[in-house]
Amino acid sequence: MEKQSNQELAVVKESPLTAVDIRRQVNLIQEVMKNVMKKDVHYGLVPGCGNKPTLLKPGAEKLMMTFRLAAEYDELPGSFETDTQVLYKINCKLTHIPTSLIIGNGRGTCSSKEKKFKTRAVYANKATDEEKTIGKLETRNTTQGKVEVYIIPQDPWDVQNTIYKMACKRALIAAVLNATAASDIFAQDIEELPEGTILEEENTSGKPSVVMPKEKVMPEAEKETKKAQNPISEKQDKRLFAIAIGNGYAGEDINAYLIENYGISTSKDIEKEHYEAIVEHFQTKKDVE
């Protein structure tokens, strides 16, 4: 086990690691990030959280492939399923395939009480009588103009599989960061945290970290008038919607993704440099049970 290839984790050695071992591993991760990973697909930058990129699930999978790691998931005590709520606490164990050594663990949780899973949006003209009765009518901005939607309370069992997979995803990313010691390159899995959250590792004042509000919340009117410098063409816009809808996404899914990740409320304001990354996101079928 002493002999180590350039594609192997330093921690599989039985003897103490040298500075060369550690440097080699860091260099390999940086090389994969530069030559294999894509911004906004494998990693991303979170506004308000410094310049350290956030590792996303596809990026974590690329590091697992690089270092030949296999993931195994276990449900932890405290997970539960009821008629009104589901909550999963997951441990992800990473094993080095060539040696069968356990390299690291990571934990993640997800609950149906999280805001994104508590409700769903349905176009007003497609809502059933029941959905109209229990839903709240709102107006949303889309590429087709203003549309009315009903915000419907979500049955936790309708998104049970999605919640379980989300907990596994969070545990996986934590495990990969722990096992590869990549936290000096990537931030923790924070792509879902509200903008403005200050990370403890970025706090250099010596004082406890706190969650601060955003300095300025952009008014809705200002969001609507934000224009792209180099926008995509109408043909590209239609192609994006065709791909997304073909994979189970609705118009509000696309708009929600664009607002959360790019700060724009319409696909017509997508910058050409971001187009392929956005298309790649919607080429994966929507994760529903």
C-alpha distance (Angstrom), angle and dihedral (degrees) to the residues before:
residue distance angle dihedral
M1 . . .
E2 3.81 . .
K3 3.79 93.1 .
Q4 3.77 109.0 84.0
S5 3.79 129.2 -168.0
N6 3.77 124.1 -145.8
Q7 3.82 89.1 -107.1
E8 3.80 95.5 54.2
L9 3.78 132.2 98.7
A10 3.78 113.6 -107.3
V11 3.81 90.7 -136.4
V12 3.83 93.1 68.8
K13 3.82 89.3 74.8
E14 3.82 116.3 102.9
S15 3.81 94.0 -147.7
P16 3.83 123.7 68.4
L17 3.79 114.5 -76.7
T18 3.77 120.2 -105.4
A19 3.78 127.2 -142.9
V20 3.81 87.2 -107.0
D21 3.82 91.0 56.0
I22 3.79 92.5 51.6
R23 3.80 93.8 43.9
R24 3.82 91.1 49.9
Q25 3.79 91.3 53.9
V26 3.81 93.3 47.8
N27 3.80 90.4 48.3
L28 3.81 91.3 52.0
I29 3.80 92.9 51.0
Q30 3.81 90.4 49.1
E31 3.81 90.6 48.3
V32 3.82 91.6 51.9
M33 3.79 90.4 47.7
K34 3.80 92.1 50.8
N35 3.80 100.5 41.8
V36 3.81 105.4 27.2
M37 3.79 110.7 23.5
K38 3.80 124.9 76.7
K39 3.78 126.2 -147.4
D40 3.83 113.5 -108.8
V41 3.81 89.8 16.0
H42 3.82 105.8 57.9
Y43 3.80 98.0 12.0
G44 3.79 137.2 2.5
L45 3.78 144.0 -169.0
V46 3.80 116.4 -112.9
P47 3.84 115.8 -147.3
G48 3.78 111.9 -114.1
C49 3.81 94.4 15.7
G50 3.79 101.7 93.6
N51 3.80 129.0 -109.4
K52 3.80 98.3 -60.1
P53 3.84 108.8 111.8
T54 3.79 120.5 -122.8
L55 3.80 116.3 -123.9
L56 3.81 112.3 -125.1
K57 3.81 126.8 -161.0
P58 3.85 96.3 -97.3
G59 3.81 88.4 51.4
A60 3.80 91.8 49.5
E61 3.81 88.8 52.1
K62 3.81 90.6 52.2
L63 3.82 90.2 54.0
M64 3.81 90.2 48.5
M65 3.79 89.4 53.2
T66 3.81 91.3 46.7
F67 3.80 94.1 52.9
R68 3.84 95.5 32.9
L69 3.78 97.6 -117.5
A70 3.81 128.2 161.5
A71 3.81 123.5 -152.9
E72 3.78 126.1 -138.9
Y73 3.81 121.7 -174.9
D74 3.80 128.5 -150.8
E75 3.80 128.1 -175.4
L76 3.80 110.6 -126.4
P77 3.82 129.8 -143.4
G78 3.78 110.2 -86.4
S79 3.80 94.6 50.2
F80 3.78 112.7 122.4
E81 3.80 144.4 169.3
T82 3.82 123.3 -150.3
D83 3.80 135.3 158.2
T84 3.81 90.5 -96.2
Q85 3.80 104.5 33.8
V86 3.78 142.7 19.4
L87 3.79 123.1 -163.3
Y88 3.77 129.1 178.6
K89 3.79 129.3 -164.8
I90 3.79 110.1 -168.4
N91 3.79 134.1 -171.6
C92 3.81 117.1 -157.0
K93 3.81 116.3 -157.1
L94 3.80 118.8 -163.4
T95 3.80 119.4 -152.3
H96 3.80 126.3 -167.8
I97 3.82 102.5 -123.4
P98 3.86 99.5 -148.8
T99 3.82 94.6 48.9
S100 3.85 103.1 23.0
L101 3.81 88.5 -131.7
I102 3.81 117.5 150.3
I103 3.80 103.3 -120.6
G104 3.80 103.3 -179.5
N105 3.79 150.3 -31.4
G106 3.78 136.3 -132.9
R107 3.80 133.5 -173.7
G108 3.78 132.0 -147.0
T109 3.80 137.8 172.7
C110 3.80 136.0 -160.8
S111 3.81 131.7 -178.7
S112 3.79 137.0 -170.3
K113 3.82 86.8 -127.0
E114 3.82 89.6 73.4
K115 3.79 111.1 110.4
K116 3.81 96.2 -116.6
F117 3.81 91.3 56.2
K118 3.82 99.6 40.8
T119 3.83 96.2 74.0
R120 3.80 142.5 20.7
A121 3.82 132.6 -159.2
V122 3.82 124.7 -124.2
Y123 3.81 126.1 -174.8
A124 3.82 108.7 -107.2
N125 3.80 92.9 -127.4
K126 3.82 90.6 53.6
A127 3.79 98.5 42.5
T128 3.80 118.5 114.2
D129 3.79 122.1 -128.3
E130 3.80 89.1 -103.4
E131 3.82 92.1 51.4
K132 3.80 90.4 49.7
T133 3.78 90.2 51.6
I134 3.80 96.7 51.0
G135 3.81 98.3 30.0
K136 3.79 134.0 85.6
L137 3.82 116.9 -126.6
E138 3.82 115.3 -128.4
T139 3.81 137.1 167.0
R140 3.81 118.3 -123.7
N141 3.82 132.0 -172.1
T142 3.82 115.3 -125.4
T143 3.79 136.8 163.3
Q144 3.80 86.8 -93.5
G145 3.81 91.1 55.3
K146 3.80 130.1 -103.5
V147 3.78 114.8 -13.8
E148 3.78 133.3 -179.3
V149 3.78 119.2 -123.6
Y150 3.78 135.4 178.3
I151 3.82 116.1 -129.0
I152 3.79 104.1 -141.4
P153 3.82 126.4 -164.2
Q154 3.79 106.4 -112.9
D155 3.79 122.1 -124.6
P156 3.83 103.5 -130.9
W157 3.80 90.5 -138.0
D158 3.80 90.8 60.5
V159 3.81 89.3 63.5
Q160 3.81 98.8 29.2
N161 3.80 94.0 115.0
T162 3.80 92.2 47.1
I163 3.82 91.6 50.8
Y164 3.79 91.4 49.5
K165 3.80 91.9 50.4
M166 3.80 90.9 47.2
A167 3.81 90.8 55.4
C168 3.82 89.2 49.0
K169 3.80 90.9 49.2
R170 3.80 92.5 52.3
A171 3.80 91.1 48.1
L172 3.82 91.4 48.2
I173 3.79 94.6 53.4
A174 3.80 91.9 47.0
A175 3.81 89.9 50.2
V176 3.82 93.8 49.2
L177 3.81 91.8 49.9
N178 3.81 90.1 48.9
A179 3.81 95.9 45.2
T180 3.80 98.0 44.8
A181 3.82 96.3 36.6
A182 3.81 87.0 -129.5
S183 3.80 96.6 144.5
D184 3.81 90.3 104.5
I185 3.82 87.7 60.7
F186 3.81 101.9 34.0
A187 3.77 132.5 34.4
Q188 3.78 121.6 -127.4
D189 3.79 119.4 -84.5
I190 3.81 98.0 -70.8
E191 3.78 102.8 138.7
E192 3.80 89.3 113.5
L193 3.81 98.7 47.0
P194 3.81 118.6 107.3
E195 3.78 114.6 -94.0
G196 3.80 111.0 -95.9
T197 3.81 98.2 41.6
I198 3.81 110.1 140.9
L199 3.79 115.5 -143.4
E200 3.78 119.6 -133.2
E201 3.80 91.3 -132.8
E202 3.82 90.1 57.9
N203 3.80 93.9 50.7
T204 3.80 107.4 102.8
S205 3.80 98.1 165.9
G206 3.79 95.2 85.8
K207 3.81 90.2 -123.7
P208 3.82 123.6 114.9
S209 3.79 114.6 -83.6
V210 3.77 116.7 -106.9
V211 3.77 135.5 -169.8
M212 3.78 109.2 -112.5
P213 3.80 128.1 -165.7
K214 3.78 119.8 -114.9
E215 3.79 112.6 -85.8
K216 3.76 91.8 -126.5
V217 3.77 131.7 10.8
M218 3.78 110.4 -148.1
P219 3.83 110.5 -126.4
E220 3.79 116.3 -118.4
A221 3.80 91.4 -115.1
E222 3.79 90.4 54.3
K223 3.81 90.9 49.0
E224 3.77 90.6 54.2
T225 3.79 93.0 52.7
K226 3.80 96.0 49.1
K227 3.80 106.0 116.4
A228 3.77 131.6 -163.9
Q229 3.79 119.3 -113.4
N230 3.80 92.6 -144.2
P231 3.83 105.9 16.4
I232 3.78 126.3 -169.5
S233 3.79 120.5 -102.8
E234 3.80 125.2 -101.4
K235 3.81 88.6 -108.5
Q236 3.81 91.0 54.9
D237 3.81 90.1 47.2
K238 3.82 91.8 54.0
R239 3.80 91.0 46.0
L240 3.81 91.0 53.6
F241 3.81 92.2 51.8
A242 3.81 92.2 45.6
I243 3.82 91.2 52.8
A244 3.81 93.8 44.6
I245 3.80 95.5 47.0
G246 3.80 90.4 45.3
N247 3.80 88.7 57.8
G248 3.79 95.4 49.9
Y249 3.81 102.4 -91.8
A250 3.80 124.5 133.1
G251 3.79 128.7 -146.2
E252 3.80 92.1 -98.2
D253 3.83 90.1 54.1
I254 3.79 90.4 57.2
N255 3.79 93.7 46.3
A256 3.80 92.8 46.8
Y257 3.81 90.5 51.4
L258 3.82 92.5 48.8
I259 3.80 93.3 48.1
E260 3.81 93.7 47.5
N261 3.81 97.7 43.9
Y262 3.82 105.8 27.0
G263 3.82 105.7 20.8
I264 3.81 93.9 -122.0
S265 3.80 128.0 119.2
T266 3.81 99.5 -154.8
S267 3.79 134.7 46.6
K268 3.81 89.6 -132.1
D269 3.82 87.6 74.0
I270 3.81 95.2 55.8
E271 3.80 110.9 127.0
K272 3.80 113.6 -126.2
E273 3.81 90.7 -124.5
H274 3.83 89.9 61.7
Y275 3.80 97.1 41.5
E276 3.82 100.8 92.4
A277 3.82 92.8 46.6
I278 3.82 90.2 52.2
V279 3.80 92.4 47.0
E280 3.81 90.2 49.8
H281 3.82 89.7 53.9
F282 3.82 92.1 55.8
Q283 3.80 94.1 43.1
T284 3.80 86.8 78.1
K285 3.79 112.3 82.3
K286 3.80 115.2 -107.8
D287 3.77 111.1 -91.9
V288 3.79 103.6 -120.0
E289 3.77 130.8 141.0
